[in-house]
Amino acid sequence: MNVAEAVGQALARFGAGTVFGVVGSGNFHVTNALVANGARFVAARHEAGAVTMADAYARVGRGLGIATVHQGPGLTNAVTGLAEAAKSRTPLVVVAGEVAAAAVRSNFRVDQAAIAAAVGAVPERIHSPQTALADVARACRTAVAERRTVLLGLPLDVQAADLPEAAARTPARGRPGRVPALPVPPPAAVGGLADALQAAERPVFVAGRGARLSGARDALAGLAERCGALPATSAVARGLFAGDPFALDVSGGFATPAAAELIRGADLVVAWGCSLTGWTTRHGALIGRDAVVVQVDVEAHALGAHRPVDLGLIGDAAETARAVSAELDARGHRAAGYRTPEVAERLAREGRWQDVPYDEQPDDGEGGPRIDPRTLTIALDGMLPRERTVAVDSGNFMGYPAMFLDVPDDDGLVFTQAFQSVGLGLATAIGAAAARPDRLTVAALGDGGALMSVAELETAVRLGLGLLVLVYDDEAYGAEVHHFGPGGHPLGTVTFPPADLAAIGRGFGCAAATVRTRADLAAVADWLAGPRDRPMVVDAKTTRRCPSWWLEDAFRGH
């Protein structure tokens, strides 16, 4: 057995059930070894798509993601997906071929470790045949236990060498890097948070990615009910409190007017596994001037990183919530807090974006009518099955599917926006669909992102995915149109002639429809009725008259 075969076997034993990649000569043997040891290999059409698919698969499947790419250009093609995963702290191992150390003049030579480090990934390497299995285990342990994205370099000369007999006798087994014991803050810190909750009259909880990953829903929901807090989430944790009548949905730029007002009125804001970035706080505008701010996180360096906090606790969100609940129980404390009949009535009336009145702005421009994206998304929300996964690309349109399409739980929205790159949404949807084939997956894209990643339609067709590809087609990079247009700037660089995206979808083998009015959605209803054995592309010709309400925040700091 050579090292490439041993590495593939070890990765399969460590839980690589589904692997995504683009195969070249540098990762050919290790990929075949993965397949030979039981892994399902999904061939993407571009390396950025492959890594993004693995990222989404790990997020939705809540396990270790694996991707495999060629050395040199295979890795550089993958860098945008690598950066998104690294910034999102996705447990992912990207196995990349690497030029042999002696091949100093190889045209494939780039400093792969430096590239990984530059975007926040952890560079690792198979250093020698003797250390190969230990190197694999270390990479996987780092990915799982530290929730990091790891680039595992596999030099060509090392992978072709025979695995030493001594190393082969002690193969890596099991799943590496079991998450260590979850930290709980010391009693004094738990007591400090309990004090703050007892003193608060209008507490709000904001749960983020860390709360989702720790499975904190029940613990946080119970604590919120005990102390009268209104629970909200960051965008990436949307759905965590689905079904709670006092839930505010998302805090930040996507917050409804009612939610924003209630969050601003809080006298205590507790962030649970949430970093309180400008996205989640509207650059601080959602935090009242006199509000007490508490942050709970497993990582000390996250506390106060984006804004000052009055109390920081190092602890797992779920375990900390349970400890604080026990402390309040011992004190006999229970309060209605912010959970008043008036708030309940208001949230029932105004708690969803679908409930917010708007003036419809269709556009009867050249080529025919163009639908308001709110009208489009609300109509689709009523058509889609409740069990759904919504994967959203980046762009002017993104708040419509992210907020107007309901999700059943915290697996329902896959929001690859840590790097804010256009073009990752379709691959995100494919990875999510592979992880949750029991749900309808919606890929919500702008026309820019759709055309940037269009090759992956072939991947979705080849896999037979019942994927709904919804394209908000305003024939522009709409964010720039709405941001710079009012200033009188020329927009020829960010506007485009019409493209028949439905015809392009049919060319890849998808079902397809062009939607200009609500009546055109009948074609989507027919596809939803079954058998959904191939993707459907919906080219929704949307009006350019709707600047996104979150744009002002989005462009701050650009």
VOKOLBA-413467 format. One record per residue (C-alpha): z, x negated, y. Coordinates in nm, 3 decimals, always signed. Each point is the difference from the previous one (the first is absolute). Example, Ala and Ser with C-alpha at 12.3 -4.5 7.8 and 13.67 -1.06 7.14 Angstrom:
2
       z       x       y
  +0.780  -1.230  -0.450
  -0.066  -0.137  +0.344
//
This chain:
558
       z       x       y
  +0.000  +0.000  +0.000
  -0.091  -0.137  +0.341
  +0.200  +0.054  +0.316
  -0.226  +0.278  +0.135
  +0.052  +0.198  -0.319
  +0.375  -0.066  +0.006
  +0.030  +0.111  +0.362
  -0.187  +0.322  -0.071
  +0.219  +0.067  -0.302
  +0.318  -0.068  +0.198
  -0.104  +0.229  +0.286
  -0.077  +0.278  -0.247
  +0.346  -0.043  -0.154
  +0.152  +0.020  +0.345
  -0.137  +0.349  +0.049
  -0.356  -0.044  +0.125
  -0.119  +0.334  -0.142
  -0.281  +0.046  +0.254
  -0.166  -0.293  +0.176
  -0.247  +0.015  +0.287
  -0.245  -0.270  +0.095
  -0.343  -0.147  +0.052
  -0.088  -0.254  -0.266
  -0.167  -0.333  +0.062
  -0.007  -0.320  -0.199
  +0.343  -0.106  +0.128
  +0.186  +0.306  -0.129
  -0.228  +0.100  -0.288
  +0.215  -0.132  -0.285
  +0.337  +0.113  +0.131
  -0.135  +0.351  +0.063
  -0.143  +0.022  -0.351
  +0.336  -0.117  -0.135
  +0.173  +0.280  +0.189
  -0.238  +0.254  -0.154
  +0.039  -0.152  -0.346
  +0.376  +0.048  +0.031
  -0.020  +0.369  +0.086
  -0.052  +0.014  +0.375
  -0.244  +0.249  +0.147
  -0.234  -0.181  +0.236
  -0.145  +0.185  +0.300
  -0.294  -0.188  +0.149
  -0.025  +0.052  +0.375
  -0.309  -0.075  +0.206
  +0.176  -0.215  +0.260
  +0.308  -0.216  -0.023
  +0.175  +0.164  +0.296
  -0.046  +0.329  -0.184
  +0.137  -0.147  -0.322
  +0.319  -0.128  +0.162
  +0.047  +0.324  +0.195
  -0.043  +0.202  -0.320
  +0.268  -0.211  -0.167
  +0.222  +0.042  +0.306
  -0.030  +0.380  -0.008
  +0.045  +0.006  -0.378
  +0.328  -0.190  +0.034
  +0.123  +0.225  +0.284
  -0.071  +0.326  -0.180
  +0.086  -0.127  -0.348
  +0.311  -0.180  +0.131
  -0.066  -0.304  -0.215
  -0.168  -0.339  +0.012
  -0.358  -0.011  +0.125
  -0.248  -0.256  -0.132
  -0.336  -0.101  +0.145
  -0.231  -0.283  -0.098
  -0.265  -0.174  +0.211
  -0.228  -0.303  +0.000
  +0.095  -0.317  +0.185
  -0.116  -0.076  +0.354
  -0.210  +0.292  +0.127
  +0.158  +0.234  -0.251
  +0.333  -0.062  +0.165
  -0.128  -0.001  +0.358
  -0.169  +0.335  -0.062
  +0.337  +0.132  -0.116
  +0.204  -0.120  +0.297
  +0.016  +0.330  +0.191
  +0.132  +0.183  -0.306
  +0.237  -0.290  -0.065
  +0.137  +0.021  +0.354
  +0.055  +0.377  -0.025
  +0.188  -0.036  -0.328
  +0.209  -0.290  +0.127
  +0.098  +0.179  +0.319
  +0.087  +0.308  -0.206
  +0.219  -0.204  -0.238
  -0.194  +0.125  -0.301
  +0.099  -0.164  -0.331
  -0.342  -0.141  -0.080
  -0.138  -0.309  -0.171
  -0.353  -0.104  +0.095
  -0.131  -0.245  -0.258
  -0.270  -0.219  +0.152
  -0.202  -0.277  -0.149
  +0.047  -0.327  +0.184
  -0.207  -0.316  +0.032
  +0.124  -0.290  -0.210
  +0.202  -0.255  +0.194
  -0.254  -0.272  -0.075
  -0.298  +0.206  +0.126
  +0.052  -0.111  +0.358
  -0.359  +0.076  +0.106
  -0.035  +0.340  -0.163
  -0.165  +0.255  +0.229
  +0.264  +0.247  -0.124
  +0.289  -0.212  +0.126
  +0.223  +0.167  +0.257
  +0.376  -0.028  +0.044
  +0.084  +0.313  -0.194
  +0.375  -0.044  +0.028
  -0.027  -0.028  +0.379
  -0.216  +0.313  +0.013
  +0.264  +0.192  -0.196
  +0.285  -0.124  +0.215
  -0.191  +0.080  +0.319
  -0.004  +0.372  -0.082
  +0.354  +0.017  -0.136
  -0.067  -0.030  -0.373
  +0.190  -0.244  -0.222
  -0.219  -0.284  -0.132
  +0.064  -0.097  -0.362
  -0.205  -0.204  -0.244
  -0.040  -0.073  -0.368
  +0.092  -0.366  +0.037
  -0.064  -0.132  -0.350
  -0.050  +0.109  -0.361
  +0.364  -0.089  -0.069
  +0.133  +0.225  +0.279
  -0.260  +0.278  -0.019
  +0.218  +0.273  -0.150
  +0.296  -0.085  +0.220
  -0.231  +0.010  +0.303
  -0.123  +0.347  -0.096
  +0.355  +0.124  -0.050
  +0.109  -0.140  +0.337
  -0.290  +0.171  +0.180
  +0.072  +0.335  -0.162
  +0.373  -0.034  +0.059
  -0.057  -0.066  +0.369
  -0.234  +0.298  +0.028
  +0.237  +0.245  -0.169
  +0.347  -0.119  +0.095
  -0.082  -0.094  +0.361
  -0.272  +0.263  +0.052
  -0.255  -0.256  +0.111
  -0.374  -0.040  -0.036
  -0.072  -0.324  -0.187
  -0.322  -0.200  -0.022
  -0.003  -0.176  -0.337
  -0.255  -0.284  +0.002
  -0.152  -0.094  -0.332
  -0.181  -0.339  +0.031
  -0.314  -0.024  -0.211
  +0.100  -0.322  -0.175
  +0.345  +0.134  -0.089
  -0.123  +0.334  -0.129
  -0.252  -0.174  -0.229
  +0.267  -0.226  -0.155
  +0.171  +0.083  -0.327
  +0.347  +0.149  +0.023
  +0.244  -0.252  -0.148
  +0.147  +0.104  -0.331
  +0.355  -0.017  +0.139
  -0.087  +0.243  +0.277
  -0.177  +0.235  -0.240
  +0.313  +0.020  -0.218
  +0.200  +0.148  +0.289
  -0.231  +0.262  +0.149
  +0.103  +0.201  +0.301
  +0.117  +0.345  -0.102
  +0.116  +0.323  +0.156
  -0.021  +0.106  +0.360
  +0.109  -0.279  +0.231
  +0.224  +0.016  +0.297
  +0.207  +0.307  -0.058
  +0.119  +0.112  +0.340
  +0.345  -0.152  +0.054
  +0.309  +0.210  +0.049
  -0.052  +0.215  +0.307
  +0.213  -0.110  +0.294
  +0.266  +0.230  +0.142
  +0.157  -0.075  +0.340
  +0.369  -0.100  +0.003
  +0.258  +0.278  +0.044
  +0.051  -0.077  +0.369
  -0.370  +0.047  +0.072
  -0.013  +0.320  -0.206
  +0.301  +0.123  +0.195
  -0.172  -0.086  +0.328
  -0.301  +0.215  -0.088
  +0.231  +0.278  -0.116
  +0.177  -0.019  +0.336
  -0.331  +0.030  +0.183
  -0.103  +0.301  -0.208
  +0.333  +0.172  +0.060
  -0.031  -0.053  +0.374
  -0.362  +0.117  +0.022
  -0.092  +0.353  +0.101
  -0.378  -0.040  -0.037
  -0.073  -0.264  -0.266
  -0.353  -0.082  -0.115
  -0.096  -0.206  -0.305
  -0.330  -0.194  -0.003
  -0.089  -0.118  -0.350
  -0.266  -0.266  -0.047
  -0.175  -0.196  -0.270
  +0.328  -0.148  -0.125
  +0.153  +0.343  -0.054
  -0.307  +0.111  -0.191
  +0.005  -0.308  -0.222
  +0.369  +0.038  -0.076
  -0.043  +0.363  -0.109
  +0.241  +0.110  +0.272
  -0.120  +0.357  +0.052
  +0.286  +0.179  -0.176
  +0.271  -0.228  +0.138
  -0.131  +0.029  +0.356
  -0.062  +0.373  -0.024
  +0.355  +0.055  -0.122
  +0.149  -0.216  +0.274
  -0.214  +0.169  +0.265
  +0.120  +0.341  -0.112
  +0.364  -0.115  -0.002
  -0.007  -0.132  +0.357
  -0.258  +0.236  +0.149
  -0.277  -0.255  +0.050
  -0.368  +0.080  +0.039
  -0.203  -0.226  -0.232
  -0.329  -0.155  +0.107
  -0.217  -0.279  -0.140
  -0.229  -0.274  +0.116
  -0.366  +0.069  -0.074
  -0.007  -0.203  -0.323
  +0.292  +0.198  -0.144
  -0.139  +0.342  +0.091
  +0.090  +0.265  -0.257
  +0.338  -0.149  -0.087
  +0.176  +0.315  +0.124
  -0.275  +0.249  -0.085
  +0.149  +0.346  -0.044
  +0.312  -0.062  +0.210
  +0.002  +0.274  +0.267
  +0.169  -0.235  +0.247
  -0.242  -0.290  -0.054
  -0.188  -0.121  +0.309
  -0.289  -0.151  -0.197
  -0.115  -0.324  +0.171
  +0.166  -0.179  +0.288
  -0.220  -0.191  +0.241
  -0.352  +0.048  +0.128
  -0.068  +0.265  -0.263
  +0.311  +0.205  +0.079
  -0.053  +0.364  +0.091
  +0.114  +0.101  +0.349
  +0.303  +0.174  -0.151
  +0.094  -0.302  -0.211
  -0.042  -0.239  +0.292
  +0.227  +0.210  +0.219
  +0.267  +0.029  -0.267
  -0.005  -0.373  -0.074
  +0.026  -0.081  +0.371
  +0.301  +0.233  +0.016
  +0.190  -0.180  -0.276
  +0.327  -0.171  +0.088
  -0.017  -0.207  -0.320
  -0.310  -0.141  -0.170
  +0.043  -0.162  -0.341
  -0.296  -0.199  -0.136
  +0.000  -0.022  -0.380
  -0.230  -0.275  -0.127
  -0.200  +0.049  +0.318
  -0.075  -0.280  +0.246
  -0.019  +0.224  +0.310
  -0.326  -0.145  +0.124
  -0.177  +0.128  +0.306
  -0.209  +0.223  -0.228
  +0.309  +0.182  -0.127
  +0.181  +0.025  +0.335
  -0.298  +0.041  +0.236
  +0.090  -0.338  +0.143
  +0.360  +0.113  +0.045
  -0.079  +0.330  +0.173
  +0.141  +0.204  -0.290
  +0.342  -0.168  +0.016
  +0.227  +0.162  +0.258
  +0.152  -0.230  +0.260
  +0.355  +0.070  -0.118
  -0.075  +0.033  -0.371
  +0.188  -0.219  -0.247
  -0.246  -0.181  -0.227
  +0.093  -0.110  -0.353
  -0.230  -0.185  -0.239
  +0.040  -0.041  -0.376
  -0.221  -0.252  -0.178
  +0.015  -0.233  -0.298
  -0.122  -0.291  +0.211
  +0.220  -0.141  +0.273
  -0.293  -0.123  +0.209
  -0.131  +0.357  +0.028
  +0.308  +0.119  +0.187
  -0.076  +0.027  +0.370
  -0.337  -0.167  -0.044
  -0.189  +0.255  +0.211
  +0.275  +0.146  +0.217
  +0.373  -0.059  +0.052
  +0.233  +0.191  -0.230
  +0.365  +0.090  +0.048
  +0.085  -0.044  -0.368
  -0.195  -0.178  -0.272
  +0.079  +0.029  -0.370
  -0.148  -0.219  -0.272
  -0.043  +0.232  -0.293
  -0.233  +0.204  -0.216
  -0.074  +0.337  +0.160
  +0.094  +0.213  -0.301
  +0.313  -0.196  -0.091
  +0.117  -0.012  +0.361
  -0.052  +0.375  +0.043
  +0.205  +0.067  -0.313
  +0.278  -0.230  +0.121
  +0.012  +0.171  +0.340
  -0.001  +0.343  -0.165
  +0.297  -0.104  -0.213
  +0.182  -0.123  +0.310
  -0.063  +0.327  +0.185
  +0.107  +0.191  -0.307
  +0.327  -0.194  -0.008
  +0.051  +0.089  +0.367
  -0.084  +0.364  -0.067
  -0.273  -0.008  +0.261
  -0.283  +0.252  +0.008
  -0.175  +0.117  +0.315
  -0.288  +0.224  +0.101
  -0.113  -0.261  +0.254
  -0.362  +0.049  +0.099
  -0.060  +0.261  -0.272
  +0.045  +0.308  +0.214
  -0.170  +0.339  -0.049
  -0.198  -0.065  +0.320
  -0.138  -0.329  -0.135
  -0.080  +0.161  -0.334
  -0.189  +0.278  +0.173
  -0.191  -0.243  +0.218
  -0.104  -0.220  -0.291
  -0.113  +0.303  -0.198
  -0.215  +0.098  +0.296
  -0.121  -0.340  +0.130
  +0.081  -0.257  -0.267
  -0.354  -0.070  -0.123
  -0.304  -0.111  +0.193
  -0.178  +0.307  -0.138
  +0.248  +0.207  +0.203
  -0.082  -0.168  +0.331
  -0.251  +0.207  +0.204
  -0.314  -0.175  +0.119
  -0.317  +0.084  +0.187
  -0.283  -0.039  -0.245
  -0.266  -0.241  +0.125
  -0.316  +0.033  -0.207
  -0.301  -0.189  +0.126
  -0.354  +0.139  -0.002
  -0.167  -0.334  +0.053
  -0.323  -0.142  -0.127
  -0.061  +0.081  -0.365
  +0.214  +0.311  -0.012
  +0.362  +0.107  +0.037
  +0.284  -0.245  -0.058
  +0.338  +0.113  -0.134
  +0.339  -0.060  +0.159
  +0.188  -0.243  -0.231
  +0.313  +0.216  +0.020
  -0.190  +0.309  -0.111
  -0.163  -0.198  -0.279
  +0.326  -0.147  -0.130
  +0.204  +0.321  +0.020
  -0.270  +0.185  -0.193
  -0.009  -0.271  -0.268
  +0.377  -0.002  -0.030
  -0.014  +0.362  -0.108
  -0.270  -0.073  -0.257
  +0.141  -0.307  -0.174
  +0.245  +0.016  -0.291
  +0.360  -0.071  +0.093
  +0.017  -0.300  -0.234
  -0.202  -0.247  +0.199
  -0.010  -0.360  +0.121
  -0.135  -0.066  +0.348
  -0.130  -0.352  +0.073
  -0.075  -0.062  +0.367
  -0.218  -0.265  +0.161
  +0.053  -0.122  +0.355
  -0.163  +0.141  +0.311
  +0.007  +0.268  +0.268
  -0.008  +0.273  -0.267
  +0.289  -0.119  -0.215
  +0.275  +0.226  +0.128
  -0.187  +0.314  -0.103
  +0.008  -0.060  -0.377
  +0.331  -0.187  +0.017
  +0.177  +0.290  +0.172
  -0.203  +0.318  -0.052
  -0.033  -0.045  -0.377
  +0.335  +0.076  -0.162
  +0.124  -0.230  -0.276
  +0.226  +0.103  -0.289
  +0.229  -0.305  +0.000
  +0.028  -0.361  +0.107
  -0.282  -0.102  -0.235
  -0.235  +0.239  +0.173
  -0.104  -0.216  +0.298
  -0.133  -0.353  -0.046
  -0.015  -0.145  +0.346
  -0.151  -0.350  +0.002
  +0.059  -0.067  +0.369
  +0.226  -0.305  +0.007
  -0.298  -0.213  +0.109
  -0.176  +0.293  +0.172
  -0.335  -0.093  -0.149
  -0.295  +0.238  -0.010
  -0.174  +0.015  -0.337
  +0.284  +0.000  -0.257
  +0.034  +0.377  -0.050
  -0.256  +0.054  -0.276
  +0.136  -0.284  -0.213
  +0.353  +0.127  +0.065
  -0.100  +0.339  -0.137
  -0.158  -0.151  -0.311
  +0.314  -0.200  -0.078
  +0.221  +0.303  +0.062
  -0.220  +0.219  -0.220
  +0.020  -0.255  -0.279
  +0.380  +0.007  +0.024
  +0.029  +0.381  +0.020
  -0.298  +0.156  -0.180
  +0.198  +0.325  -0.029
  -0.043  +0.064  +0.373
  -0.298  +0.066  +0.222
  -0.047  -0.302  +0.225
  -0.147  +0.038  +0.347
  -0.156  -0.302  +0.167
  +0.013  +0.078  +0.373
  -0.235  -0.231  +0.189
  -0.175  -0.037  +0.330
  -0.373  -0.063  -0.004
  +0.062  -0.362  +0.098
  +0.235  -0.065  -0.291
  -0.217  +0.198  -0.240
  -0.309  -0.208  +0.073
  +0.203  -0.322  -0.002
  +0.119  +0.067  -0.357
  -0.280  +0.219  -0.133
  -0.071  -0.225  -0.302
  +0.322  +0.122  -0.161
  -0.153  +0.347  -0.040
  -0.177  -0.150  -0.299
  +0.339  -0.104  -0.140
  +0.135  +0.355  +0.039
  -0.310  +0.147  -0.167
  +0.011  -0.253  -0.284
  +0.364  +0.087  -0.065
  -0.076  +0.372  +0.003
  +0.264  +0.065  +0.263
  +0.038  +0.351  +0.135
  +0.046  -0.147  +0.346
  -0.051  +0.198  +0.320
  -0.145  -0.239  +0.259
  +0.050  +0.167  +0.336
  -0.183  -0.174  +0.285
  +0.087  +0.088  +0.360
  -0.342  -0.087  +0.137
  -0.012  -0.026  +0.379
  -0.270  -0.270  -0.014
  +0.221  -0.246  +0.181
  +0.303  -0.220  -0.011
  +0.178  +0.291  +0.159
  +0.321  -0.178  +0.097
  -0.193  -0.228  +0.232
  -0.213  +0.288  +0.132
  +0.305  +0.199  +0.104
  +0.198  -0.299  +0.124
  -0.270  -0.170  +0.207
  -0.228  +0.292  +0.081
  +0.221  +0.153  +0.274
  -0.011  -0.334  +0.181
  -0.376  +0.018  +0.034
  -0.067  -0.290  -0.237
  -0.334  -0.011  -0.184
  +0.038  +0.129  -0.355
  -0.325  -0.111  -0.161
  +0.181  -0.258  -0.210
  +0.221  +0.261  -0.170
  -0.235  +0.298  -0.041
  -0.269  +0.039  -0.266
  -0.297  +0.219  -0.088
  +0.054  +0.278  -0.253
  +0.021  -0.095  -0.367
  -0.037  +0.242  -0.291
  +0.314  -0.100  -0.186
  -0.039  +0.290  -0.242
  -0.339  -0.136  -0.107
  +0.151  -0.347  -0.038
  +0.271  +0.151  -0.222
  -0.259  +0.173  -0.215
  -0.181  -0.331  -0.032
  +0.310  -0.146  -0.165
  +0.026  +0.300  -0.235
  +0.260  +0.203  +0.193
  -0.003  +0.369  +0.072
  -0.034  +0.039  +0.375
  -0.008  +0.243  +0.290
  -0.044  -0.014  +0.374
  +0.260  +0.205  +0.186
  -0.054  +0.119  +0.355
  +0.189  +0.332  -0.010
  +0.277  +0.155  -0.207
  -0.262  +0.195  -0.195
  -0.145  -0.330  -0.130
  +0.325  -0.066  -0.186
  -0.113  +0.246  -0.267
  -0.169  -0.296  -0.171
  +0.337  -0.176  -0.019
  +0.157  +0.310  -0.155
  -0.270  +0.002  -0.268
  +0.068  -0.366  -0.082
  +0.375  +0.058  -0.010
  -0.053  +0.278  -0.253
  -0.107  -0.266  -0.249
  -0.074  -0.193  -0.204
  +0.051  -0.272  +0.269
  -0.150  -0.263  -0.228
  -0.146  -0.198  +0.288
  +0.102  -0.067  +0.361
  -0.103  +0.228  +0.283
  -0.096  -0.137  +0.341
  +0.061  +0.236  +0.290
  -0.186  -0.115  +0.310
  +0.194  +0.196  +0.262
  -0.185  -0.019  +0.330
  +0.300  +0.005  +0.234
  +0.006  +0.041  +0.373
  +0.048  -0.298  +0.228
  +0.202  +0.218  +0.236
  +0.332  -0.059  -0.178
  +0.180  -0.319  +0.097
  +0.291  -0.056  -0.237
  +0.341  +0.074  +0.142
  +0.132  -0.328  -0.140
  -0.266  -0.218  +0.167
  +0.204  -0.094  +0.303
  +0.270  -0.145  -0.224
  -0.255  -0.156  -0.232
  -0.160  -0.207  +0.275
  +0.323  -0.125  +0.155
  +0.020  -0.371  -0.069
  -0.368  -0.036  -0.095
//
